[in-house]
Amino acid sequence: MVSLHVQEGRPVCVDVDPETEAVKGEFMKLKCVYCMKREEISATTTVEWYYIGPDKREVLIYEYYDEPREPQNVEDYWKGRLVWNGSKDMQDISIGILNVTLNDTGTYKCMAVRLYKYTFFKSSGTWKVTIDLKVKERASQDITALYSQIMMYVLLVFLTFWLLVEMIYCYRKISKSDEQAQDNATDYLAIPSENKENPGPAVTE
């Protein structure tokens, strides 16, 4: 699903739904996009990322206040495992998980507050994205890749069958030519020797 954020009647950016499946031992990007910021408007953005485990307890695991950082009281489990994966303009405020484990399965919440500074006043906006992440031992089979493999095998079988038909056709053609040559040789050998040495007079008009 793709959502289009619009401001003042014109599109600002396109946001694609985040991935919800990770593979054990690999890098996983938790995608959060906050698109409602124009370059000509001064704004500051603060971001907080939470993990919600099976016990439904919200745990602050990462934050952005002037710079990306780990919270002071972050749990030991998350220390050194999260990295900032966003953009300089603070529209992409994603983070990444290093060396994903099965225990990383759960719900992640991205909370962002943006303060806009205009000439005569200020305003603010908030943004929230939740990601239900499931970690697997290995990647799921891509259906497109599966179809490609099936088509490759079908094509291989077809080419093998076509080559076999061509070989049979060529073999029969060569065999028929050999039989004709052998028949001509047999007919030639059947002609008496004197007829071979003394061919008949040439036919004249």
Helices and strands as residue ranges (DSSP letters): E 2-7, E 10-16, E 21-23, E 28-30, E 42-52, E 58-64, E 68-69, G 76-78, E 82-84, E 95-97, G 102-104, E 106-117, E 122-136, H 143-190, H 193-197
